[in-house]
């Protein structure tokens, strides 16, 4: 697991958390805090995010390999996997490759099937494809209120501390040599073909799966939660977080935690 940074706290059954593009393991801090006295909580920084180094291949299948490397390195053989945003796509790929490693799977608002990247995010991807996104972001790095509102304003219902988000999520990406260009490569590597390719395996995925979905998300409509329910036989329930946006696992962690606790206890 060379170059992979992660959080690892607590003891007991293992919960493994995967974030999406432009965030980091920091996204899960409130959920981890709720469980750290009863579980071992591991949260990865995907390559080119947080403290993890960039890699040549930053496609979703390659990111799933990074999760596999972390599991191998830490000896994680049975995990409750929880994921958000592009991390949810990575988790789907990981799940069909490593069913034997999963005790349960929880998917929150994330890329699904043909909705990768989502239409509302395509202007950002197009900036990245032109090599302009990193420079634009760096230019306003010292204006955290503007940057947080521009980069995360659609993903949160409110942003109380813009500087905190910028420092936790974006500054580490841009601080390392080549970090901005690696981030652009990652964004342009998100391709629906990788999720379409695993649909046959999803249709036979029987691992107990919980879908928790914010209904106020402009990127991932709740119809995609229903697609997951109708496709993955292990999905027994959709929990809707009324008005929740993409990053509700951070912003409204206190609403996610009880559902995780109940689901894990039942499993």
Buried (B, 14 or more C-beta within 10 A) or exposed (E): BEBBBBBBBBEEBBBBBBBBBBBBBBBBBBBBEBBBEBBBBBBBBBBBBBBBBBBEEBBBBBBBBBBBBBBEEBEBEEBBBBBBBBBBBBBBBBBBBBBEBBBBBBBBBBBBBEBBBBEBBEEBBEBBBEEEBBEEBBEBBEBBEEBBBBBBBBBBBEBEEBBEBBBBBBBBBBEBEEBBBBBBBBBBBBBBEBBEEBBEBBEEBEBBBBBBBBBBBEBBBBEBBBBBBEBBBBBEBBBEBEEBBBBBBBBBBEBBBEBBBEBBEEB
